[in-house]
Amino acid sequence: MPNAVASHILVKTETQATDLKQQIADGASFEDLAKAHSECPSGKEGGSLGQFGQGQMVPEFDAVIFGDLPVGEVSEPVKTQFGFHLIQVQQRM
């Protein structure tokens, strides 16, 4: 089963997620924005989720992490039961 190392930023609205994605595109640090805005406890670690296997996250999240998102790029907002995520994959194994 494949594994990945990824980070995310979790916010309540798609508008917030879109705004943060634009800030990252404009040069802001993913980690700094995660610390400032993420509603997930991982925000304190710059959004890092560490290493995990396929199937350990909710399906919408899994589909992005183990899908076509290029390593290092930030996803479009991904809606799950928790809110809206921006996801960045650091590594796939």
N, CA, C and O atoms as CSV, one atom per row, in Angstrom:
chain,resi,resn,atom,element,x,y,z
A,1,MET,N,N,0.850,-1.201,0.000
A,1,MET,CA,C,0.000,0.000,0.000
A,1,MET,C,C,0.884,1.248,0.000
A,1,MET,O,O,1.838,1.334,0.773
A,2,PRO,N,N,0.568,2.214,-0.864
A,2,PRO,CA,C,1.401,3.425,-0.935
A,2,PRO,C,C,1.313,4.269,0.339
A,2,PRO,O,O,0.301,4.269,1.041
A,3,ASN,N,N,2.388,4.976,0.608
A,3,ASN,CA,C,2.451,5.935,1.707
A,3,ASN,C,C,2.769,7.309,1.143
A,3,ASN,O,O,3.261,7.440,0.023
A,4,ALA,N,N,2.477,8.333,1.942
A,4,ALA,CA,C,2.799,9.704,1.545
A,4,ALA,C,C,3.160,10.512,2.779
A,4,ALA,O,O,2.824,10.145,3.905
A,5,VAL,N,N,3.846,11.613,2.546
A,5,VAL,CA,C,4.101,12.631,3.560
A,5,VAL,C,C,3.438,13.897,3.016
A,5,VAL,O,O,3.715,14.319,1.894
A,6,ALA,N,N,2.557,14.499,3.828
A,6,ALA,CA,C,1.807,15.654,3.331
A,6,ALA,C,C,1.511,16.629,4.468
A,6,ALA,O,O,1.623,16.310,5.652
A,7,SER,N,N,1.126,17.840,4.042
A,7,SER,CA,C,0.687,18.885,4.964
A,7,SER,C,C,-0.636,19.416,4.469
A,7,SER,O,O,-0.986,19.254,3.300
A,8,HIS,N,N,-1.375,20.055,5.367
A,8,HIS,CA,C,-2.624,20.685,4.937
A,8,HIS,C,C,-2.938,21.897,5.806
A,8,HIS,O,O,-2.400,22.083,6.897
A,9,ILE,N,N,-3.832,22.705,5.263
A,9,ILE,CA,C,-4.406,23.831,5.996
A,9,ILE,C,C,-5.908,23.596,5.972
A,9,ILE,O,O,-6.489,23.427,4.901
A,10,LEU,N,N,-6.539,23.585,7.131
A,10,LEU,CA,C,-7.982,23.354,7.249
A,10,LEU,C,C,-8.665,24.643,7.683
A,10,LEU,O,O,-8.320,25.234,8.706
A,11,VAL,N,N,-9.647,25.071,6.878
A,11,VAL,CA,C,-10.438,26.261,7.202
A,11,VAL,C,C,-11.920,25.947,7.014
A,11,VAL,O,O,-12.275,24.908,6.457
A,12,LYS,N,N,-12.776,26.844,7.479
A,12,LYS,CA,C,-14.215,26.594,7.451
A,12,LYS,C,C,-14.849,26.809,6.079
A,12,LYS,O,O,-15.806,26.118,5.730
A,13,THR,N,N,-14.327,27.766,5.287
A,13,THR,CA,C,-15.015,28.110,4.040
A,13,THR,C,C,-14.105,27.966,2.817
A,13,THR,O,O,-12.881,28.059,2.909
A,14,GLU,N,N,-14.741,27.739,1.686
A,14,GLU,CA,C,-14.007,27.649,0.424
A,14,GLU,C,C,-13.351,28.989,0.095
A,14,GLU,O,O,-12.264,29.032,-0.481
A,15,THR,N,N,-14.022,30.085,0.467
A,15,THR,CA,C,-13.469,31.416,0.214
A,15,THR,C,C,-12.150,31.598,0.962
A,15,THR,O,O,-11.181,32.107,0.399
A,16,GLN,N,N,-12.113,31.186,2.224
A,16,GLN,CA,C,-10.861,31.266,2.997
A,16,GLN,C,C,-9.768,30.440,2.329
A,16,GLN,O,O,-8.633,30.896,2.186
A,17,ALA,N,N,-10.119,29.217,1.919
A,17,ALA,CA,C,-9.137,28.332,1.298
A,17,ALA,C,C,-8.607,28.938,0.004
A,17,ALA,O,O,-7.404,28.898,-0.256
A,18,THR,N,N,-9.496,29.494,-0.801
A,18,THR,CA,C,-9.089,30.112,-2.069
A,18,THR,C,C,-8.173,31.303,-1.821
A,18,THR,O,O,-7.187,31.491,-2.534
A,19,ASP,N,N,-8.496,32.107,-0.811
A,19,ASP,CA,C,-7.678,33.261,-0.461
A,19,ASP,C,C,-6.280,32.825,-0.013
A,19,ASP,O,O,-5.283,33.425,-0.417
A,20,LEU,N,N,-6.208,31.785,0.819
A,20,LEU,CA,C,-4.905,31.298,1.287
A,20,LEU,C,C,-4.097,30.715,0.136
A,20,LEU,O,O,-2.881,30.896,0.074
A,21,LYS,N,N,-4.771,30.012,-0.782
A,21,LYS,CA,C,-4.067,29.457,-1.946
A,21,LYS,C,C,-3.440,30.588,-2.766
A,21,LYS,O,O,-2.315,30.458,-3.248
A,22,GLN,N,N,-4.171,31.695,-2.922
A,22,GLN,CA,C,-3.637,32.844,-3.660
A,22,GLN,C,C,-2.443,33.449,-2.927
A,22,GLN,O,O,-1.462,33.839,-3.560
A,23,GLN,N,N,-2.518,33.530,-1.605
A,23,GLN,CA,C,-1.385,34.059,-0.827
A,23,GLN,C,C,-0.149,33.193,-1.022
A,23,GLN,O,O,0.963,33.710,-1.129
A,24,ILE,N,N,-0.339,31.871,-1.070
A,24,ILE,CA,C,0.788,30.955,-1.309
A,24,ILE,C,C,1.343,31.180,-2.713
A,24,ILE,O,O,2.558,31.235,-2.904
A,25,ALA,N,N,0.448,31.308,-3.695
A,25,ALA,CA,C,0.882,31.566,-5.079
A,25,ALA,C,C,1.668,32.871,-5.167
A,25,ALA,O,O,2.573,33.006,-5.991
A,26,ASP,N,N,1.315,33.835,-4.306
A,26,ASP,CA,C,1.995,35.136,-4.292
A,26,ASP,C,C,3.281,35.112,-3.463
A,26,ASP,O,O,3.946,36.138,-3.321
A,27,GLY,N,N,3.635,33.941,-2.914
A,27,GLY,CA,C,4.913,33.819,-2.224
A,27,GLY,C,C,4.854,33.593,-0.727
A,27,GLY,O,O,5.896,33.426,-0.093
A,28,ALA,N,N,3.657,33.581,-0.140
A,28,ALA,CA,C,3.557,33.333,1.304
A,28,ALA,C,C,3.954,31.885,1.615
A,28,ALA,O,O,3.821,31.000,0.770
A,29,SER,N,N,4.430,31.664,2.807
A,29,SER,CA,C,4.850,30.333,3.244
A,29,SER,C,C,3.641,29.488,3.636
A,29,SER,O,O,2.819,29.912,4.448
A,30,PHE,N,N,3.535,28.288,3.053
A,30,PHE,CA,C,2.472,27.338,3.409
A,30,PHE,C,C,2.485,27.106,4.923
A,30,PHE,O,O,1.440,27.145,5.573
A,31,GLU,N,N,3.669,26.865,5.473
A,31,GLU,CA,C,3.796,26.562,6.900
A,31,GLU,C,C,3.325,27.722,7.771
A,31,GLU,O,O,2.620,27.519,8.760
A,32,ASP,N,N,3.721,28.945,7.398
A,32,ASP,CA,C,3.315,30.114,8.190
A,32,ASP,C,C,1.798,30.302,8.144
A,32,ASP,O,O,1.177,30.615,9.160
A,33,LEU,N,N,1.210,30.112,6.971
A,33,LEU,CA,C,-0.242,30.268,6.847
A,33,LEU,C,C,-0.965,29.166,7.620
A,33,LEU,O,O,-2.007,29.413,8.227
A,34,ALA,N,N,-0.418,27.958,7.599
A,34,ALA,CA,C,-1.018,26.868,8.383
A,34,ALA,C,C,-1.009,27.216,9.870
A,34,ALA,O,O,-2.009,27.030,10.563
A,35,LYS,N,N,0.126,27.720,10.356
A,35,LYS,CA,C,0.225,28.089,11.778
A,35,LYS,C,C,-0.779,29.181,12.132
A,35,LYS,O,O,-1.348,29.174,13.224
A,36,ALA,N,N,-0.997,30.111,11.219
A,36,ALA,CA,C,-1.864,31.257,11.499
A,36,ALA,C,C,-3.353,30.953,11.299
A,36,ALA,O,O,-4.194,31.539,11.981
A,37,HIS,N,N,-3.691,30.047,10.377
A,37,HIS,CA,C,-5.096,29.905,9.981
A,37,HIS,C,C,-5.708,28.522,10.133
A,37,HIS,O,O,-6.931,28.410,10.207
A,38,SER,N,N,-4.900,27.457,10.183
A,38,SER,CA,C,-5.478,26.113,10.154
A,38,SER,C,C,-6.233,25.803,11.432
A,38,SER,O,O,-5.778,26.127,12.529
A,39,GLU,N,N,-7.393,25.171,11.283
A,39,GLU,CA,C,-8.208,24.774,12.426
A,39,GLU,C,C,-7.852,23.376,12.907
A,39,GLU,O,O,-8.426,22.891,13.882
A,40,CYS,N,N,-6.922,22.730,12.240
A,40,CYS,CA,C,-6.479,21.386,12.638
A,40,CYS,C,C,-5.312,21.530,13.612
A,40,CYS,O,O,-4.497,22.440,13.463
A,41,PRO,N,N,-5.220,20.643,14.611
A,41,PRO,CA,C,-4.061,20.706,15.520
A,41,PRO,C,C,-2.721,20.654,14.781
A,41,PRO,O,O,-1.718,21.153,15.290
A,42,SER,N,N,-2.693,20.056,13.588
A,42,SER,CA,C,-1.443,20.003,12.814
A,42,SER,C,C,-0.971,21.391,12.398
A,42,SER,O,O,0.188,21.556,12.017
A,43,GLY,N,N,-1.846,22.388,12.463
A,43,GLY,CA,C,-1.459,23.752,12.114
A,43,GLY,C,C,-0.271,24.238,12.922
A,43,GLY,O,O,0.578,24.972,12.416
A,44,LYS,N,N,-0.216,23.826,14.186
A,44,LYS,CA,C,0.905,24.231,15.052
A,44,LYS,C,C,2.238,23.740,14.501
A,44,LYS,O,O,3.283,24.330,14.774
A,45,GLU,N,N,2.198,22.652,13.722
A,45,GLU,CA,C,3.402,22.081,13.106
A,45,GLU,C,C,3.531,22.517,11.652
A,45,GLU,O,O,4.174,21.833,10.855
A,46,GLY,N,N,2.929,23.643,11.303
A,46,GLY,CA,C,2.978,24.110,9.917
A,46,GLY,C,C,2.111,23.286,8.986
A,46,GLY,O,O,2.295,23.310,7.769
A,47,GLY,N,N,1.166,22.560,9.560
A,47,GLY,CA,C,0.234,21.762,8.768
A,47,GLY,C,C,0.693,20.341,8.520
A,47,GLY,O,O,-0.015,19.571,7.871
A,48,SER,N,N,1.859,19.976,9.019
A,48,SER,CA,C,2.425,18.657,8.723
A,48,SER,C,C,1.576,17.529,9.309
A,48,SER,O,O,1.226,17.542,10.489
A,49,LEU,N,N,1.255,16.558,8.461
A,49,LEU,CA,C,0.539,15.357,8.893
A,49,LEU,C,C,1.483,14.172,9.024
A,49,LEU,O,O,1.067,13.082,9.418
A,50,GLY,N,N,2.758,14.383,8.694
A,50,GLY,CA,C,3.723,13.293,8.761
A,50,GLY,C,C,3.458,12.264,7.668
A,50,GLY,O,O,2.873,12.574,6.630
A,51,GLN,N,N,3.902,11.031,7.922
A,51,GLN,CA,C,3.736,9.954,6.945
A,51,GLN,C,C,2.511,9.120,7.301
A,51,GLN,O,O,2.260,8.838,8.473
A,52,PHE,N,N,1.752,8.727,6.281
A,52,PHE,CA,C,0.570,7.892,6.494
A,52,PHE,C,C,0.314,7.082,5.235
A,52,PHE,O,O,0.848,7.375,4.166
A,53,GLY,N,N,-0.507,6.066,5.383
A,53,GLY,CA,C,-0.800,5.179,4.266
A,53,GLY,C,C,-2.109,5.517,3.584
A,53,GLY,O,O,-2.978,6.178,4.153
A,54,GLN,N,N,-2.230,5.046,2.348
A,54,GLN,CA,C,-3.476,5.223,1.604
A,54,GLN,C,C,-4.596,4.544,2.385
A,54,GLN,O,O,-4.438,3.422,2.866
A,55,GLY,N,N,-5.731,5.235,2.506
A,55,GLY,CA,C,-6.864,4.694,3.239
A,55,GLY,C,C,-6.946,5.161,4.680
A,55,GLY,O,O,-7.942,4.898,5.353
A,56,GLN,N,N,-5.912,5.853,5.173
A,56,GLN,CA,C,-5.934,6.319,6.565
A,56,GLN,C,C,-6.665,7.649,6.728
A,56,GLN,O,O,-7.085,7.992,7.833
A,57,MET,N,N,-6.819,8.395,5.643
A,57,MET,CA,C,-7.499,9.688,5.690
A,57,MET,C,C,-8.891,9.543,5.066
A,57,MET,O,O,-9.200,8.522,4.454
A,58,VAL,N,N,-9.731,10.582,5.229
A,58,VAL,CA,C,-11.057,10.529,4.610
A,58,VAL,C,C,-10.902,10.416,3.088
A,58,VAL,O,O,-9.906,10.886,2.535
A,59,PRO,N,N,-11.873,9.801,2.407
A,59,PRO,CA,C,-11.725,9.505,0.971
A,59,PRO,C,C,-11.409,10.715,0.092
A,59,PRO,O,O,-10.594,10.606,-0.824
A,60,GLU,N,N,-12.035,11.867,0.352
A,60,GLU,CA,C,-11.789,13.051,-0.482
A,60,GLU,C,C,-10.332,13.493,-0.379
A,60,GLU,O,O,-9.732,13.933,-1.359
A,61,PHE,N,N,-9.783,13.371,0.811
A,61,PHE,CA,C,-8.406,13.764,1.101
A,61,PHE,C,C,-7.453,12.775,0.431
A,61,PHE,O,O,-6.497,13.161,-0.242
A,62,ASP,N,N,-7.740,11.501,0.635
A,62,ASP,CA,C,-6.959,10.417,0.044
A,62,ASP,C,C,-6.869,10.544,-1.481
A,62,ASP,O,O,-5.808,10.349,-2.074
A,63,ALA,N,N,-8.001,10.874,-2.095
A,63,ALA,CA,C,-8.055,10.958,-3.564
A,63,ALA,C,C,-7.073,11.997,-4.092
A,63,ALA,O,O,-6.484,11.805,-5.156
A,64,VAL,N,N,-6.892,13.093,-3.362
A,64,VAL,CA,C,-5.969,14.144,-3.786
A,64,VAL,C,C,-4.527,13.715,-3.511
A,64,VAL,O,O,-3.659,13.849,-4.374
A,65,ILE,N,N,-4.281,13.206,-2.324
A,65,ILE,CA,C,-2.909,12.855,-1.943
A,65,ILE,C,C,-2.342,11.737,-2.807
A,65,ILE,O,O,-1.171,11.769,-3.186
A,66,PHE,N,N,-3.175,10.754,-3.116
A,66,PHE,CA,C,-2.691,9.619,-3.908
A,66,PHE,C,C,-3.146,9.722,-5.367
A,66,PHE,O,O,-3.089,8.745,-6.114
A,67,GLY,N,N,-3.600,10.918,-5.763
A,67,GLY,CA,C,-4.038,11.162,-7.138
A,67,GLY,C,C,-2.956,11.823,-7.964
A,67,GLY,O,O,-1.786,11.446,-7.897
A,68,ASP,N,N,-3.371,12.843,-8.766
A,68,ASP,CA,C,-2.417,13.460,-9.715
A,68,ASP,C,C,-1.755,14.730,-9.212
A,68,ASP,O,O,-1.001,15.353,-9.960
A,69,LEU,N,N,-2.005,15.137,-7.979
A,69,LEU,CA,C,-1.395,16.382,-7.487
A,69,LEU,C,C,0.123,16.234,-7.496
A,69,LEU,O,O,0.662,15.364,-6.813
A,70,PRO,N,N,0.821,17.080,-8.269
A,70,PRO,CA,C,2.282,16.971,-8.286
A,70,PRO,C,C,2.880,17.263,-6.907
A,70,PRO,O,O,2.408,18.144,-6.188
A,71,VAL,N,N,3.919,16.516,-6.553
A,71,VAL,CA,C,4.610,16.716,-5.274
A,71,VAL,C,C,5.087,18.167,-5.199
A,71,VAL,O,O,5.678,18.690,-6.144
A,72,GLY,N,N,4.819,18.808,-4.055
A,72,GLY,CA,C,5.244,20.188,-3.837
A,72,GLY,C,C,4.216,21.227,-4.212
A,72,GLY,O,O,4.303,22.365,-3.750
A,73,GLU,N,N,3.230,20.870,-5.046
A,73,GLU,CA,C,2.193,21.846,-5.419
A,73,GLU,C,C,1.071,21.842,-4.398
A,73,GLU,O,O,0.899,20.875,-3.656
A,74,VAL,N,N,0.304,22.934,-4.362
A,74,VAL,CA,C,-0.808,23.065,-3.425
A,74,VAL,C,C,-2.105,22.789,-4.185
A,74,VAL,O,O,-2.331,23.322,-5.271
A,75,SER,N,N,-2.950,21.946,-3.591
A,75,SER,CA,C,-4.216,21.567,-4.227
A,75,SER,C,C,-5.184,22.741,-4.287
A,75,SER,O,O,-5.015,23.754,-3.608
A,76,GLU,N,N,-6.200,22.571,-5.119
A,76,GLU,CA,C,-7.379,23.435,-5.038
A,76,GLU,C,C,-8.071,23.085,-3.712
A,76,GLU,O,O,-7.769,22.046,-3.125
A,77,PRO,N,N,-8.994,23.934,-3.230
A,77,PRO,CA,C,-9.702,23.595,-1.992
A,77,PRO,C,C,-10.419,22.238,-2.113
A,77,PRO,O,O,-11.089,21.962,-3.108
A,78,VAL,N,N,-10.262,21.411,-1.090
A,78,VAL,CA,C,-10.865,20.080,-1.049
A,78,VAL,C,C,-11.859,20.057,0.108
A,78,VAL,O,O,-11.483,20.274,1.259
A,79,LYS,N,N,-13.142,19.790,-0.203
A,79,LYS,CA,C,-14.182,19.776,0.836
A,79,LYS,C,C,-14.273,18.391,1.461
A,79,LYS,O,O,-14.359,17.384,0.758
A,80,THR,N,N,-14.254,18.353,2.796
A,80,THR,CA,C,-14.513,17.120,3.547
A,80,THR,C,C,-15.500,17.461,4.655
A,80,THR,O,O,-15.946,18.602,4.769
A,81,GLN,N,N,-15.837,16.468,5.469
A,81,GLN,CA,C,-16.745,16.700,6.595
A,81,GLN,C,C,-16.160,17.684,7.600
A,81,GLN,O,O,-16.898,18.226,8.423
A,82,PHE,N,N,-14.853,17.928,7.553
A,82,PHE,CA,C,-14.185,18.805,8.521
A,82,PHE,C,C,-14.137,20.262,8.069
A,82,PHE,O,O,-13.963,21.157,8.896
A,83,GLY,N,N,-14.288,20.511,6.773
A,83,GLY,CA,C,-14.187,21.857,6.217
A,83,GLY,C,C,-13.483,21.802,4.875
A,83,GLY,O,O,-13.638,20.841,4.122
A,84,PHE,N,N,-12.709,22.836,4.577
A,84,PHE,CA,C,-11.982,22.922,3.307
A,84,PHE,C,C,-10.487,22.865,3.572
A,84,PHE,O,O,-9.966,23.552,4.450
A,85,HIS,N,N,-9.809,22.032,2.795
A,85,HIS,CA,C,-8.382,21.803,2.963
A,85,HIS,C,C,-7.609,22.300,1.756
A,85,HIS,O,O,-8.076,22.198,0.622
A,86,LEU,N,N,-6.424,22.838,2.008
A,86,LEU,CA,C,-5.401,22.991,0.976
A,86,LEU,C,C,-4.368,21.935,1.324
A,86,LEU,O,O,-3.913,21.857,2.466
A,87,ILE,N,N,-4.000,21.129,0.353
A,87,ILE,CA,C,-3.125,19.989,0.604
A,87,ILE,C,C,-1.844,20.144,-0.192
A,87,ILE,O,O,-1.864,20.544,-1.356
A,88,GLN,N,N,-0.739,19.824,0.441
A,88,GLN,CA,C,0.567,19.820,-0.233
A,88,GLN,C,C,1.248,18.494,0.088
A,88,GLN,O,O,1.474,18.164,1.252
A,89,VAL,N,N,1.573,17.736,-0.965
A,89,VAL,CA,C,2.265,16.463,-0.797
A,89,VAL,C,C,3.758,16.724,-0.869
A,89,VAL,O,O,4.245,17.314,-1.834
A,90,GLN,N,N,4.495,16.282,0.161
A,90,GLN,CA,C,5.945,16.425,0.144
A,90,GLN,C,C,6.631,15.198,-0.481
A,90,GLN,O,O,7.693,15.316,-1.093
A,91,GLN,N,N,6.014,14.029,-0.321
A,91,GLN,CA,C,6.655,12.812,-0.783
A,91,GLN,C,C,5.622,11.706,-0.937
A,91,GLN,O,O,4.688,11.607,-0.143
A,92,ARG,N,N,5.791,10.872,-1.965
A,92,ARG,CA,C,5.004,9.645,-2.107
A,92,ARG,C,C,5.970,8.476,-2.156
A,92,ARG,O,O,7.028,8.558,-2.781
A,93,MET,N,N,5.600,7.380,-1.490
A,93,MET,CA,C,6.472,6.200,-1.456
A,93,MET,C,C,5.696,4.962,-1.879
A,93,MET,O,O,6.256,3.866,-1.916
